[in-house]
Amino acid sequence: MNPIYFINNLGVGFDTAISREVNQSLIKAWLNKLSLGRLVYVYFLFKNVFTYKTATIDLSINRKKHIY
């Protein structure tokens, strides 16, 4: 039997930047104490939506290079 490999979910770019900021944030710990921890994602979404700078991704699939 041949194994089948797949990726279920992969975050790259904007969502990763928000997740990183949330995880490093002291605001999240404070809001968690108030049972409002999910609001921190909304806060960082609006904080980053106008300032996020895109990045280039070089991806190789079957020895073909794709640049996004």
N, C-alpha and C positions, 0 to 999 in steps of 0.2 A: 504494500500500500504506500502510495506517495503522500508525504505530508503536505498539507496546504497551509501556507502562511498568510496572515492578513493583519491589518491594523484596524482596530475597532474605532479608535478616536485619537486624533493627533492635533494638538493645538500649537500653532506657530504664528508669531506676530502679535497682533493686537490683543487677542485673548490671553496669550502668554504674558504679555507686559502687564495686563491688569491683574492676573493671578499672582505674579511676582510681587507687585506692589501691595496687594491685599495681604499676602503671607508675611510681608516684612512690616506691616503696619501695626502701630500701637492702637489705632482707632478700632481695629477689629476686636481686639481683646476687650476693650472698653464696652463696645456695643454688644459683644457676646454676654457680658454680665447683665445686660438689660434685655437679653433675648432678642436683640435686633441685629445680630451679626451679619445677616444677609444684606442689610442696607449698605454695608461697606463696598459691596460690588457695584452698586448703583453710583455711589460717590466717586469711585475710581473710574467708572465708565465715563461720567461727565467730565472728570478731571482730565482724562486722556483723549477724549473724542476729537478735540481741536488741536492737540499738540503732538499727537503720535506721528513719528517719522517712520515711513515704510523702509523695509530692508529688502535686499535682493537675496533670493534663495537659488543656489545651484543644486540641481537634483539630477542624479544619474539613474536611469531606468533602462535595463537591458543594454548597457554600454552606450546609451544615447544620453547626451547632456541636455537638460532643459533649464532655462533660466527664467525665473519668475520674479 
